[in-house]
Amino acid sequence: MRRAGRLATLGLLLAAATPTVARRPVFVRRLAAATDDAAAAADADEGSCRNARNADDDSTRCQLAKSDGCDNKYAAAYYCASDAGSVSLVILYACWLALLFVLLGSTADEYFSPALEQLSEDAGLPPRFAGVTLLALGNGAPDVSSTIHAVSSSPEGYQLALGALTGAGMFVGTCVAGCVMVVADGAKAQGALLRDVTAYLLSAAFVMWLIGVRKVVSLSAVGCLLGGYAAFVLAVLAADLWHRRPGGPYE
């Protein structure tokens, strides 16, 4: 369910990351121009985190990391620490990252999932339809802001954002889905699983064609991605209504 929301975000990202061409819509050209300006400003900034990473000596690296151009307290603490201190900071950062993942999971388990379940029951939404709409919106909404920030922060930001979106989709489709099947003692709805995987593969193939073959992302291409998501949601709703019909298996 989460993958469908990420594909819509991926469409918006592709519009921003594609080189400027005359046939692209006005808002796409403006977003790309703003991204280019931010990238040029990042290159011109002598105190950027990239320059701190490429500095020759430790004092210069620390000075650049503490400058306003970098503006990253984690990087400043790492680059200004000694060799032993930097190793300790890496371990500390890894533990902090693990703690954040645990907190995120517990927050979703204690607050987000019960609220979603109650909202679905009050609205009379089938569980699977609520999963591909409300749950996908809740999980995919933070990706919009983080993706735009990654694209506008540095010249290579779009590569990070693309990797994050595609990597998250792969993680959900492999690790998360595999763990769910193990806990649930197999795939209970094999037809629905085949439908979801097919929709994801078609969307990924379309994105690959846009990037690798056509090399131009226009407003119509973004509309096709959003329309594909809408068609997928309608297909899920139609399947749920069919199974809940009088005499159906979920009546």
C-alpha angles and dihedrals in degrees: 000000000000091000093063092057091048092054090059089050089048090056091056090047093052090054090056097042099048117099114261115267132172095245094060120102121264096251091050091051091048092050091048091048090051089050091050091050092051091048092050090049090050091051092049094049109099092198099056121134089244091060089048091054092049096045117124101223134039097241094054091045091053093046093051093045091053093048124103090249092068098035094179117128093192092055092044092053091047098047094043095050126092122255093268091042092052090054090050090049091052090054091045092049091049091052091046090051091050090050091051090053090050091049091048092051094046091048091052091046097047102035116009101046097046091046091049091048093049092046091050092050093048092048093044093237120158112245095244093048090049089051095056093044116028097024093044090049093050093048097040101042095080089052091065095061095038092048094050090047092050092049094049098040100069141358091256093044094104090058090055091047093048091048091049094051097044092041091051090050091051092047093051092045095049116021100028095040091045093051091048091052091049093049092044092047094244138334105311096189104040094168092054091046091052090049093050094047091048092051090049093049092049091050092047091048090051091051090048090052091050093051102034104034112017095032090194126095112198133175090264090057091051088047090053091055093048090044090051090054091049090050090050091052091050091049090053091048092048091050092050092049090048093052091047095050119119106287092016125130093257099040 
